[in-house]
Each structure stands twice: as structure tokens, then as C-alpha cells.
Amino acid sequence: MDEFEALLAAYTPAVERWVKFRVRSLHDAEDILQETYLAAYQAFPRLADHGAFRPWLLGIARNKWVNWVRAQSRRPELSVDTLPERAEAPPPETAVEETLASLPERDRMMLSLFYRRQLPQKAIAERLAIPEGTVKSRLNTARSHFRAAYPYPPKGESIMKKSLPEYLPEYTIRWKREAPFPVVWEELMGWFIVPKPGEQLTWGMYDLPSRKLDVGYDMRVTGKASVHGLEGVSITAKVLPSSAPAQDGPIADAVEQSGAEEEEWTFVAQLANGYTRFLSAERMENGVRTLTTFLDGDDFMLNWGFGENNCGNPIHISPKGLITRKGADIHAERPDVDMVGRCGVTLDGKTYDTVCVMDLEQYNEGVVSEQYLGRDGRTVLWRRFNRDDWAIDRYGKPWSALLPDNEQITVNGQRYVHWYDCICIR
């Protein structure tokens, strides 16, 4: 496999998600993707910085999509003086076109301007000579009517409304002999979201051995932000209303430490110069909003900082040979983060080709984590293990006694016990 094929294989999932989120017809989406890959293949010899392959490839996909949108918009315009009722955003299949055709002209016009022409609400207001607030209310009405008329759940909405399962789905991890593949891992440590505009996800913590969901978060990037002169994005993390944190036991302490009882966090984070990092964290506690930034020393670094001078986590990940693993036996010279192998993870009936990245006490002394990343660099499964004597003063017993039925591994001859898992929905 040459370099172009390797890079393309690594970033194909990201490009497919980008295109298929915007194009309703699977046939059209595949056409756009094929045009993108062909154009990328032809232009690749002129790409000077291969480290910029992902944004370069997405840029080509965007250009092909824009061409498609322009072609789709060459249809008769509908004149209208006012707009209300019916429609929703782009799901796949011809049923979408049939549903749109069944709607009043005013709804079709509104949806065409907003979704197909990609016009912001202000531009629509100017074009139709109506207040911007009227555009917003009429769009909402149109979406509502589309939902009522559409025979299948819209794809985008089904993703948004898809809830975390009450119990952790069954999963298996099959270690492969093939060498692990490099990934671009842009997620924030411990919170699974990529600090880029438009990113969102839902994730949850599951107790073991009960496998019950103890807390879930809905996270989304809400816009640009700046902290002490450093540019980043603002991220909200809201506890899902359906979450029912445990009232006692070790997992209750983990939920409390995660800040679940605060109901909402606001972060500012940054993806720059090959690293992701937090710049600030804000929460509400006893009616007081508390903000901590990267300039607050140990108060910030203890929970949010990572790396020397909070440089953050490197996004380009490949095996360094610093951690070796054979089955449940792991060895390392010092606390570190490294890719230790390639695995097939089957979760809830779906199999993912992943690499396993292990954190051996670099982020938290006495704690080991396994993070299984897909080819797109997104987390499929995250698992935490505690050293047998971790926080024994607090819990009164070693973890092998607290959780005797949970899986165990050894690190440099010391026992670690599986505590809880996290899964993500995007």
C-alpha cells in the first residue's frame, strides 16, 4: 500500500461522514465521494505537506459538494410573500423528495433557501423582506410539518435523539496479529469530543459488573472562544435527564468526581499545532459559577492539564514501543501513553477495526485505561482499571475485594482491576 492509499484509508470514514451528513441521496453521496477520491489521487503529487492530508481531502470534498448543490439548485424558483408551516432537514432516500413535494410552496421555499442554498437566516430575511425572527419561527414550523409528513425518522434527528442504552451492550475484544495503524486522535482527554466547530456527541459511564448506566453527557461545540489570548472553541457538557447516578458504592464516587451532580460544564479547548488541550473549565456549584483556566497552576493541571506546560495531547498516534502487552500482562519502564495493538471490537453486534491506546498512570497515578480508537480516530470503547491499592484509604479494601468478579490485568507485576467503561454515540 503506497502513502496515498494509506492516508486515504485512514481518513475515508471522516470524509464519508461529512458528505453523507449533507447529501440525502446515497447515490449522489457516492458520486461525490468518488469524484473526491479521484481528484485527490490526481492532485496528491502536488500536496507538499502530507500532514495536512485530512483538511486537504475534506476541502476537495467540500468543493465537490458545492458543485453538486449548485447543480441541484437549478430548478424553478417559487415566489412567495409569507412563509409558515412544514418540513425538516435532509435525510436520505427518495422519500425526502416525495415528502417535500407534498408540502405547501412556502415550506418548500423556506427549506430550499436554508438547506439547499445554505443561506443564513439573516440572508433569507433580507431576500424575502421579512423580520429575521419570522424566518426562525417559519423554519421551525416547516421542520415540524416535515416530521409529520415524512414516513421514516430523519437520519440527522435519529442521531440527535438516539439515547444511551440503560445497560452496557455486550462486547468482545479480539486482538489481531496485524500491526496497528496510525490514527489522528483529536479527542479531548477524558471527554471524547473533538474541539472543532460542529462537533457533538453523547457518552456514558457504565458500572461493572452491573453494566448499568450511571451518568450520561450530551456534549457539543457551541462556538469560538478565547482564554487569555488563546483562541479555541466553547464546549458545553450537560448531564442527560435520564441519567440516574448510583447512590452508593465505588461508582458513585466516580460519578461525583466527574461533576455529574453539577448538571452542566462549560469548557474552552483548543486543537492547534498537533495537540488538543483544555484552556478553561467552568461549573456551577452551590449557586456559584467557578472558572478555572490554564494559568491557575495546580488547581487546573490536576484535572484538566496534560503535558509539559499544558501542551496537551499529541494527535498523531502510532506505536512507540514504550508499552508492551501480551494478553493481560503489560510492561513499561515509566508512566506513559502508547499504542499497544490492533483489535476487532464487536459492540452491540457491530464490529470495529480499532487500535488500543493505553495510558499507564500518566494522567492519574494508580490508574490504567484502555482506549479503543477506530480508523477515524474516534473512541469506540474506553475501559478503566485501578491498581489494587488505589485510594485504599478512601475505600477501605483493595479493588480485588471490592470488585472480585471484574477482569484483572497486571502492569509490571502489579494487579489492576477493571472498574467502569464508557461508550460514545455520535
C-alpha positions in Angstrom: 0.0 0.0 0.0 1.5 3.4 -1.0 1.3 6.5 1.1 -1.7 7.9 -0.7 -3.7 4.7 -0.2 -2.7 4.6 3.5 -3.7 8.2 4.1 -7.0 7.8 2.2 -7.9 4.6 4.2 -7.3 6.5 7.4 -9.5 9.4 6.6 -12.2 7.9 4.4 -14.6 7.5 7.3 -14.3 11.2 8.2 -15.0 12.3 4.6 -17.9 9.9 4.2 -19.5 11.3 7.4 -19.0 14.8 6.1 -20.6 14.1 2.7 -23.4 11.8 3.8 -24.5 14.2 6.6 -25.1 16.8 3.9 -26.4 14.8 1.0 -29.7 12.9 1.3 -29.4 10.6 -1.7 -27.0 7.7 -1.1 -26.4 7.5 -4.8 -25.5 11.2 -5.0 -23.3 10.9 -2.0 -21.3 8.0 -3.5 -20.9 10.0 -6.7 -19.5 13.0 -4.8 -17.1 10.7 -2.8 -15.8 9.0 -6.0 -15.2 12.4 -7.6 -13.4 13.5 -4.4 -11.1 10.4 -4.3 -10.3 10.7 -8.0 -9.5 14.4 -7.7 -7.4 13.7 -4.6 -5.4 10.9 -6.3 -4.7 13.2 -9.3 -3.6 16.2 -7.1 -1.7 14.2 -4.4 1.7 14.6 -6.0 1.3 18.4 -5.6 0.5 18.2 -1.9 3.6 19.5 -0.2 2.6 18.8 3.4 1.3 15.3 3.8 0.5 16.0 7.4 -2.3 18.3 6.1 -3.9 15.4 4.2 -7.1 15.3 6.2 -8.2 19.0 5.9 -6.9 19.0 2.2 -9.1 16.0 1.4 -12.1 17.5 3.2 -11.6 20.7 1.2 -11.8 18.7 -2.0 -15.0 17.0 -0.7 -16.4 20.4 0.1 -15.7 21.7 -3.4 -17.4 18.7 -5.0 -20.4 19.1 -2.7 -20.7 22.8 -3.5 -20.7 21.8 -7.2 -23.5 19.3 -6.5 -25.5 21.9 -4.5 -25.3 24.3 -7.4 -26.5 21.7 -9.8 -29.4 20.8 -7.5 -30.4 24.4 -7.2 -31.0 24.9 -10.9 -34.8 24.4 -10.6 -37.7 26.8 -10.8 -37.9 29.4 -8.1 -41.1 29.7 -6.1 -42.4 33.2 -5.4 -44.0 33.7 -2.0 -44.8 36.6 0.2 -45.1 34.9 3.5 -43.9 31.6 4.9 -45.1 29.2 7.5 -45.8 25.5 8.1 -44.0 22.2 7.3 -40.6 20.4 6.8 -37.4 19.1 8.2 -33.7 18.8 7.3 -32.0 16.3 5.0 -32.4 12.6 5.5 -31.6 10.0 2.8 -33.7 8.3 0.1 -36.3 9.5 -2.4 -38.9 9.6 0.3 -37.4 13.0 1.2 -38.2 14.5 -2.2 -41.6 13.0 -2.2 -42.3 14.5 1.3 -41.0 17.9 0.2 -43.2 17.8 -2.9 -46.3 17.2 -0.6 -45.6 20.3 1.4 -47.0 23.8 0.7 -45.0 26.0 -1.6 -44.0 28.3 1.2 -42.4 25.5 3.2 -40.5 24.1 0.2 -39.2 27.6 -0.5 -38.0 28.0 3.1 -36.3 24.7 3.2 -34.7 25.2 -0.2 -33.2 28.5 0.9 -32.0 27.3 4.2 -30.8 23.7 3.5 -30.1 23.6 -0.3 -28.9 27.1 -0.8 -27.2 27.2 2.6 -28.4 30.7 3.2 -28.2 32.0 6.8 -31.5 33.2 8.4 -30.4 36.9 8.1 -29.9 36.5 4.3 -33.3 34.8 3.9 -34.9 37.6 5.9 -33.4 40.2 3.5 -34.3 38.2 0.4 -38.0 37.8 1.5 -38.2 41.3 3.1 -39.5 39.9 6.4 -38.0 40.1 10.0 -35.3 37.5 10.9 -37.5 36.4 13.8 -40.2 35.5 11.4 -37.7 33.4 9.4 -36.8 31.5 12.5 -40.4 30.7 13.5 -41.4 29.7 10.0 -38.4 27.4 9.7 -39.4 25.7 13.0 -42.9 25.3 11.7 -41.7 23.9 8.4 -39.5 21.3 10.2 -42.4 20.3 12.4 -44.6 19.7 9.3 -41.9 17.7 7.6 -41.6 15.4 10.6 -45.3 14.8 10.5 -45.3 14.0 6.8 -42.0 12.1 6.4 -42.7 8.3 6.6 -39.3 7.5 8.2 -37.3 9.1 11.0 -34.9 11.7 9.5 -31.4 10.5 9.8 -29.9 13.6 11.5 -32.7 13.7 14.0 -32.5 10.0 14.8 -28.8 10.5 15.7 -29.6 13.5 17.8 -32.3 11.8 19.7 -30.7 8.4 20.0 -30.3 7.7 23.7 -27.6 5.8 25.5 -28.7 2.2 26.4 -29.7 1.7 30.0 -27.2 -1.2 30.3 -23.8 -1.5 28.6 -24.2 -3.6 25.4 -22.3 -6.8 25.2 -18.9 -6.5 23.6 -15.9 -8.6 22.7 -12.3 -7.6 22.1 -10.3 -9.8 19.7 -6.6 -9.0 19.5 -5.1 -9.2 16.0 -1.7 -10.1 14.7 -1.7 -7.3 12.1 0.3 -4.2 13.0 -1.7 -1.3 14.4 -2.5 1.5 12.1 -1.6 5.2 12.9 -4.5 7.5 13.7 -5.2 11.1 14.1 -6.7 11.3 17.6 -8.2 14.7 18.1 -10.4 14.0 21.1 -10.0 15.8 24.4 -8.6 13.5 27.1 -11.4 12.0 29.2 -14.3 13.8 27.4 -14.2 12.2 23.9 -15.3 15.3 22.0 -13.1 16.9 19.2 -12.8 20.7 19.8 -13.9 21.7 16.4 -17.0 23.7 15.2 -20.0 21.5 14.6 -18.8 18.6 16.8 -21.2 16.9 19.2 -21.7 13.5 20.9 -23.3 11.7 23.8 -21.3 9.4 26.1 -22.0 7.5 29.2 -20.2 5.8 32.2 -21.3 2.2 32.9 -20.8 0.5 36.3 -19.3 -3.0 36.4 -20.3 -5.7 37.0 -23.9 -4.4 37.0 -23.4 -2.8 33.5 -25.8 -0.1 34.4 -25.6 3.4 33.0 -24.7 5.7 35.9 -24.3 9.0 34.1 -24.5 10.3 30.6 -23.4 13.5 28.9 -24.6 15.4 25.9 -21.7 17.5 24.6 -21.5 20.0 21.8 -19.2 22.7 20.5 -21.2 25.9 20.7 -18.8 28.5 19.0 -15.5 30.2 19.1 -13.9 31.3 22.4 -10.7 32.9 23.7 -9.0 32.4 27.1 -6.1 34.7 28.0 -5.5 35.5 24.3 -5.5 31.8 23.1 -8.2 31.0 20.5 -10.3 27.9 20.9 -13.9 26.7 21.0 -16.5 26.7 23.7 -18.0 23.3 24.7 -21.0 22.5 26.8 -21.4 19.2 28.6 -24.9 18.6 30.0 -25.9 15.6 32.2 -28.7 13.7 30.5 -32.0 14.0 32.3 -32.5 10.2 32.2 -29.2 9.6 33.9 -29.6 8.1 37.4 -26.2 8.2 39.2 -25.6 5.4 41.7 -26.3 6.4 45.3 -23.5 4.3 46.9 -20.6 2.1 46.1 -17.3 2.9 44.2 -19.1 4.1 41.0 -21.0 6.7 43.0 -17.7 8.3 43.9 -16.5 8.2 40.2 -19.8 9.9 39.2 -19.3 12.6 41.9 -15.7 13.2 40.7 -16.9 13.6 37.1 -19.1 16.5 38.2 -22.3 14.8 37.2 -24.2 16.5 40.0 -23.3 19.9 38.6 -25.6 19.3 35.6 -23.6 21.4 33.3 -20.0 22.2 32.5 -18.6 24.7 30.1 -15.1 24.2 28.6 -12.9 26.2 26.3 -10.5 23.9 24.4 -8.1 24.1 21.6 -6.9 22.0 18.7 -3.7 23.5 17.3 -0.1 22.7 16.4 -0.7 18.9 16.5 -2.2 18.9 20.1 -5.6 19.1 21.8 -5.9 20.7 25.2 -8.2 22.4 27.7 -7.8 26.1 28.2 -10.5 26.5 30.9 -13.3 24.7 32.8 -16.3 26.2 34.4 -19.1 24.7 36.5 -21.9 25.8 38.8 -21.5 24.8 42.5 -23.9 25.9 45.2 -25.2 28.7 43.0 -21.7 30.0 42.4 -20.1 29.7 38.9 -16.4 28.8 39.3 -14.0 29.2 36.4 -10.5 27.7 36.3 -8.0 28.4 33.5 -4.7 27.1 32.4 -3.0 30.0 34.3 -4.3 28.7 37.6 -1.4 26.2 38.1 -2.1 23.0 40.1 -5.8 23.8 40.5 -6.2 23.5 36.7 -3.5 21.0 35.9 -4.7 18.4 38.4 -8.0 17.8 36.5 -7.6 19.4 33.0 -4.0 19.9 32.2 -1.8 17.5 30.3 1.8 17.5 29.2 4.6 19.9 29.9 3.3 23.4 30.4 -0.2 22.1 29.4 0.9 21.4 25.8 -1.9 18.9 25.6 -2.2 15.5 23.9 -0.4 14.9 20.6 -3.0 14.0 17.9 -0.7 11.9 15.7 -0.6 8.5 17.3 1.4 5.4 16.3 3.2 2.7 18.3 6.3 4.0 20.1 7.3 0.7 21.8 7.2 2.2 25.3 4.5 -0.1 26.5 4.5 -3.8 25.7 1.5 -6.1 26.1 1.0 -9.8 26.0 -2.6 -10.7 26.8 -3.3 -9.3 30.3 0.4 -8.8 31.1 1.7 -5.3 30.5 5.2 -3.8 30.9 6.6 -0.3 30.8 9.6 1.5 32.1 7.7 4.5 33.3 4.2 6.1 33.2 3.3 6.7 29.6 0.7 6.7 26.8 1.3 4.3 23.8 -0.5 2.3 21.2 -0.2 -1.4 22.1 -2.0 -3.3 19.4 -4.8 -3.7 16.9 -8.2 -5.2 17.9 -11.5 -6.1 16.5 -14.1 -4.7 18.9 -17.6 -6.0 18.5 -20.0 -3.8 20.4 -23.8 -4.3 20.3 -23.4 -6.5 17.2 -21.2 -4.2 15.2 -17.5 -4.9 14.6 -14.9 -2.1 14.5 -11.3 -2.3 13.4 -9.5 -0.4 16.2 -6.2 0.3 17.8 -5.7 0.1 21.6 -4.1 3.1 23.2 -3.1 2.6 26.8 -2.5 5.2 29.5 -0.3 3.8 32.2 -0.6 6.2 35.1 0.4 9.2 33.2 -2.9 11.0 33.7 -3.7 9.6 37.1 -1.4 7.7 39.4 -2.6 4.2 40.1 -5.0 4.2 37.1 -4.7 2.5 33.7 -7.0 3.0 30.8 -7.6 1.2 27.5 -9.0 3.4 24.7 -10.1 1.6 21.5 -10.0 4.0 18.6 -11.4 3.4 15.1 -9.7 4.4 11.9 -11.3 7.8 12.2 -9.6 8.4 15.5 -12.8 8.3 17.5 -13.4 6.3 20.6 -15.4 3.1 20.3 -14.8 1.9 23.8 -12.9 3.2 26.9 -12.1 1.0 29.9 -10.6 1.9 33.3 -8.6 -0.3 35.6 -7.5 0.7 39.2 -4.3 -0.5 40.8 -5.4 -2.9 43.6 -4.3 -0.5 46.3 -5.5 2.7 44.6 -7.2 5.1 47.1 -7.4 2.2 49.6 -7.6 4.7 52.5 -10.8 6.1 51.0 -12.4 2.7 50.1 -11.1 0.6 52.9 -10.4 -2.5 50.7 -8.3 -3.4 47.8 -10.1 -3.4 44.5 -9.9 -7.1 44.0 -12.0 -7.4 47.2 -14.4 -4.6 46.2 -15.0 -5.9 42.7 -13.9 -9.6 42.9 -15.8 -10.6 39.7 -14.3 -7.9 37.5 -11.5 -8.5 35.0 -7.9 -8.1 36.1 -4.6 -7.2 34.4 -1.0 -6.9 35.6 1.3 -4.0 35.0 4.9 -4.6 35.8 3.7 -7.4 38.1 1.1 -5.4 40.0 -2.6 -6.2 39.9 -5.1 -3.8 38.4 -8.9 -4.3 38.5 -11.5 -3.3 35.9 -13.7 -0.5 37.3 -16.0 1.0 34.7 -16.5 1.5 30.9 -17.5 4.4 28.7 -19.1 4.3 25.2 -20.0 7.1 22.8 -22.8 7.9 20.4 -22.2 10.3 17.6 
